[in-house]
Amino acid sequence: MLKQKDTVKKRTALGQGLDALIPIDLSFAPQEQNGQSIKSVPINLLKPNPYQPRRLFNDESLSDLAQSITEIGFIQPLIVRDSSDGTYEIVAGERRWRAANIAGLESVPVIVRPLTDLESLEIAIIENIQREDLNPVDTAEAYETLINKFSYTHEALAKRICKDRTSITNQLRLLKLPDPIKEDLREQKLSMGHARTLLAIDNISTQLSLSSRVVKRKLSVRELERIVQNYRNKKDKTAKDKPADYYENSRIEKDLSSLLSTKVKLIKKPNNSGRLEIYFHSIDELSRLLDTIGLQEELS
């Protein structure tokens, strides 16, 4: 039996995206919700959704939720689907399930829905990304999964979850950051503002160095912005000091290295003479290079 105090107010739905998939009115009668049967299921028969986008579950938040469940019971049942082994896979409500375990409950209220793998995935993701406490990296990965699995465009996804298209695009850019920085974001050692500032740098080593400095010194976003601006100014000055043909030579070296699958160095002198160095590390590699440029030599 679900417990609910009369003073508990009706909560707003999770959002149009989830509401379109699972119409939810939280002021439901004890054993029925929108015509769907609610039943009590032993807590040990429930298992997490493998597509759960939330990687981290805050212990303090779960404890608070467990206390709330102990005092007033479940306001909202879990959404689950049948598994072939007699258990149920949680589609929406893993935090409530974890909190119920902490609270020591033996069973929880659920609504069983006949969902396909893709439907389960979509609901699990949308249910989570519409909660503000999901960290930015997990949110970005959830967006990416929806785009890859369901062929959403950024605009269509933004409409589906009631977000601005630009925010979707900016969130996805976080996935370009190195893994250590993404972990710091997950653990809230870095903020979204820090991450956006680091994305202005195209050098991974510099990104990692600066993110480490932010964490150790607890730098603000504004302080990091000043450091990054100074870095970019120095980089621009260095680029201006390069010879006029520096970038052209670099492009030629890159193209030749790709063609020959080895390091190539182009050295030009002021009188436009110079030399081209092609590197090899064994007789076999030299034979391959000679064959590539049309020379067949017997080497010993």
SULDAWO-V107241 format. One line per field, one symbol per residue. phi: phi as a letter, one per 30 degrees, with the letter a starting at -180 (. if undefined). A space follows every 50 residues. Layout:
phi = ???
This chain:
phi = .dcaddddddddddkdddddcbebcdcddecabhicdcbcbeddccbddd cedddccddddddddddddddbiddbddcbbdcdcicbcdcbjddddddd dddidcbbdbcccdcdeddddddeddddddcdddddddddddeddddddc hddddddeddcibdedddddddddddddeedddddedidbcedddddddd cccdddedddddddddchddddddedddddddddddddddddeecedddd ddeddddddchadbbcbccediclbccccbbaddddddddddcjccbdcb
